[in-house]
Amino acid sequence: MAELGKKLFFDPRISKSGFISCNSCHNLSMGGTDNIQSSIGHKWNQGPINAPTVLNSSLNLAQFWDGRAKDLQEQAGGPIANPGEMGFTHELAVGVLQSIPGYVTEYQQVFGSGKIDIDGVTKAIATFEETLVTPNSRFDKWLLGDDSALSNDELAGYTLFKQSGCVACHNGSAVGGNSYQKMGMVAPYKTASKAEGRFAVTGKESDRLKFKVPTLRNVELTYPYFHDGGAATLMEAVDIMGRVQLGKQFTNEEKMKIVAFLKTLTGEQPSFMLPILPPSSDTTLRPAPFE
């Protein structure tokens, strides 16, 4: 199922233009994201929010910044039918896959039926995404007893990270991803983004500007930072977090040490051969790129 999901994750034919895949915004060679403020979707639409990393996403309490999808399977169906992302419909995407004999055969092998449906498609993609974990960071090795894994500056950064209160939100096996917090707890966070956070899901005023706390694993790879991509570097992100979340003005030396610690959270990146996608039996020309 994971192998089928891997093919679907990389296959742009589940988008209307035939040029956008899950990997377009969650690029596995770029920390599971796309390293731009907000992703570019169908018809060159610029999305409203920064693409979170897909790496270790199975450890999150929910999916999307506002938590509107309860799990990876529910999340996987969202972009396909979003007019600003993949721009397709579930019915049309399934129709395309059903027309490809290779997918029908694999679907039969995995699910026991050659009749493809969106539930199986999203389940397979989610199963593949569950394999995208990044163990054995230097911090992990230090936790397991390797005293040589971290330098003195990195250890000092870890101490600052704990003593300053960062661990109140960035905790657990993913160093985040398990709670919602308001962006701007102590001081207002200035942004041009119109994203409303959990408020858009619950309608509760108390949830306005509350976003899922992102994982800090592989954070040196997943720039720019925050829901709006408003911080280009880790130094800038640490500075902003200190001021608006903790009410603390870190010195440059303190920021450098915290950043040094954060870079120890980069783990082993997923390693696999890119899938050979089954050829389409439909020779009809697809729409122009990003129609």
N, C-alpha and C positions, 0 to 999 in steps of 0.2 A: 504494500500500500504506500509506503514511503517512497519507493522508486517511481510509482505512478504519480504521486504527488510532486516529486521533483520535476518530472517532465512538464506537468501542468504549471508549476511555479515559473518555469522558464519559457513557457509557450505563449507567444504574443497573439496567437489566434483566438484566445478567449477575450480579446478586446475588439471593438468595432473596427478600428483602423487596421488591425492585424500587426501593429508595431509596438504595443505596450504589453509588457508582462508584469507579473508580480515583482520580478527582479529589477524592473526599471526603476522602481522607487525604493526597493529594499535590496540593494545590490550587495551580493554576498562577497564581493571583492572590495567593498568599501565600508565594512563594519555593519552591513545589513541595512544601510540607509543610502541616500543619494548625495549627501554633502552639499545641499543647497537649502535655502531658507524654506521654500515650499515646493513641492513636486510639480512637474509639468505633466498635464494629462491630455485628454482628448481635445482636439482642435487647439492645441497649445494653451489650454486653460491652466492658469497658475492656481494651485490649491490654496486653501485658506490656512493651512497649518503645516508645521514641520513634520516630515515623515519619521516616526519613531523606528528604532532598530528592530529588526525581526529576530536578531540573535538573543537567545535566552528569553524570548517572549512568552514561552510556555510557563515561565515562573511568575508572570504578572497576575494580579488578582482579576483583571479584566483587560480588554483590548481597546485600542484607540485612546487618545489623550483624555477623552471624557468618559471612558469606560462603557460606551453604549453597546459593545459586544461582550457577552459574558465569557466567550472563549475564542480560541483560534479558528475553529470551524465557522462560527458565526461571523467573525471578522473577514474570513476569506471570501465570503460572498458579497461583501459590501462594495469594494472597488469595482468589481465586474459590472455591476448595475448602476454605478454612480456616473451620471452624464459628464461630470468634470474630470473623471479619472479614466476608466477604461471605456466608458461610453456605450456599453452593450446592454443587453438584458440577459437574465439567466436562461430564458427560453432559447434565445438565439445562440448564446455561447454553447449550450448543450447541443443544439442542432449542428453546429460546426463540428464539435467533437464526435457526434454520432456519425458524421459523414466520413470520418477518418478510420479506416479498417484497423489500423494498429491500436488505436485507443479502444475500439470495441473489443478486440481480443484481450487487451490488458485488463479492461474493466470486468470482462467475464471471468478472468483468472482471479481477480481480487474480490469481487463482490458476488460472483456466481450468476451474474446476469449480464447480457450484452446490451441491455437497455440503459443508457447513461442518464443519470439525473443529477441535479445540482447538489443534492445532499451528499452523494458519493464523491463528486468532484471536490467539494469543500472539505469533506472528511479526509480525503487523500492529501490535499494541500496542507491541511493542519497537521496530519501525521508526519509529513516531511518536515514542516516547520518545528515540530517537537524535537527533531534530531539536531537542530541548529543551536547547540549549547557550546560554550567555550570554556572548558575546564583548564586547570593547571596554569593559572596566572601566577606571576611571581608572589602575589599576595597569598594565593591559595597555598603555594609551597611553603611560605613563611608560617602560615597557620598550621601546617602539618609538621612543623618542627625544623624547617631548614633556616637556620639563623642567618645564613649567608645570602638569602634570597632578596633581602631589602638592605639598602644603604642607610646610613645614619640620617640623611636628609629625608628619605622616604619614611623612615620610622617616625621622625619628628613631625612630618606631615600627617601621618596617621594619628598621632597623639593630638595634634591641632584639630583634625577632623572630628575626633571624639569629644574633646573638651569644649569645642566651640558650639556643639549641638547639631552638627550635620547628621549625626547618626539617628537623630529623632525621626527623620524622614527616610534617610538612605540607610536602610538596615536589611537584614535577611540575606538569603543566599544570593539574591540578585543585586544586593546593595541598592534597593529601591524597588519600585513596581508593586508594592503591596499596600499603598494607601493613597488617598486623595488629599491634596493640601492646597490652600489658597496661595496664588502667586502674588506676593506682596503682603506678607503677614505683618511686618513691622512698618514698612514704608511702601507707598504706591509703586508699582512697577510700570514704567512708561513704555507703551507699545502702541503700534498702529494696528495691531491685530484686532479683529472683531470677534475672535473666539471667546465663548462664554463659559467654557469648561463644563462641569457637571450640571450647571443650571440648564443647559440646552437639553439635558436628559430628564432631569427631575422637576424642573420648573420652580425649584425652591430658591428663594433669594439668597439663602445662606450658602448655596452651592455655586454662586456666581464667582467665576475666576478660580474655581477649584479644579485642579488638573491632577491626573495620575502622576505620581512621583516617578520619574524615569529611572531605569536601571543605570548604575554607573559602571557596570562591566563594559569593557572596551570603549570607555567614554572618550579616550584620546582619538578614536577613529570616527566618532559619530557627530562631528561638528557640522554645521553650527548648532548651538544649544538652545534649549527651552522650546515651548510650544510654538513660538513665533520665529525661531531661528535667530533671535535677537543678539546672541553673543557669538562672535566669530571664533574666539579662542577660549581655552580653559582658564587662562589668567583672567579674562574678562568675565567668564561665567562665575568663577569663585568670588570675584570682587562684587558682582551684582548679588549673588546669593547671600554673601555676608551682610550687605547693606539692607536689602529688602526683606530677607527672611529671618535674619538673626540680629539685626541692629548692630552689626559689628563692622568696623572699618579695618580690614586686614592690611598689614604692611606688605610691601613688595616681597620681602623675605618670607613672610608667612604664606603669601599666595604661592610663591615658588615651591615651598615645601609641600603644600597641599596638592598642588599640581603634580609634583614628583610622586606623591603617594597615589594619586588617581591613575597615573600611567602604569602602576604596578597591577592594575585590575584588568589589563589586556590579556586575554586568555588565548588558548589555541583556537585558531579560526577553522571553521568547517573545511574539510579537505575531501574533495571528490571529483570525479570526472564529470564534465558537463554532459548532460543527457543528449542522446541522439533522438531528436523528436520524430515521431512517425510522420511520413509524408502524407500530404493531403491528396485525396482522390479527386478533389474539386479543382479544376484548372481555371475556374472563373477568377478574373482579376479582382483583387481586393481593393478597397478604397485607397486613395493616395495617403501617404504618411500623415498621421494626425489630421485626418479629413476635417 
